[in-house]
């Protein structure tokens, strides 16, 4: 069985941000695009004013239908991250952070538990997973 994993660059700078797409994943490709770009946005790798590849360019790079990329861009625009032009171009826009409120911890916990179950099902050991979660938690506390 051949497993396709695409790695594309969503920006060309000295700090290229890569977007990894696994076509065999249970996660839909558009959701992988949304999640990957959102990580770059939250980490500051993509800043307001930065252009993203056109819908057709990214679709060609990944090997998917352009509607898949358009759906991902529309989702990010609904979240307030992107401004989309009529010609298919997308640009990171200045986003006002939501007011600090009480997060929906039960919903977030459920999503984290689902992700952990998915990772465990793929063969990750509990000790590896715990180590990665500690690394992520430490990075969050340091930011």
Secondary structure, 3 states (H helix, E strand, C coil): CCCCEEEEEEECCCCCEEEEEECCCCCCHHHHHHHHHHHHHHHCCCCCCCEECCHHHHHHHHCCCHHHHHHHHHHHHHCCCEEECCCCCEEECCCCCCCCCCCCHHHHHHHHHHHHHHHHHCCCCHHHHHHHHHHHHHHHHHC
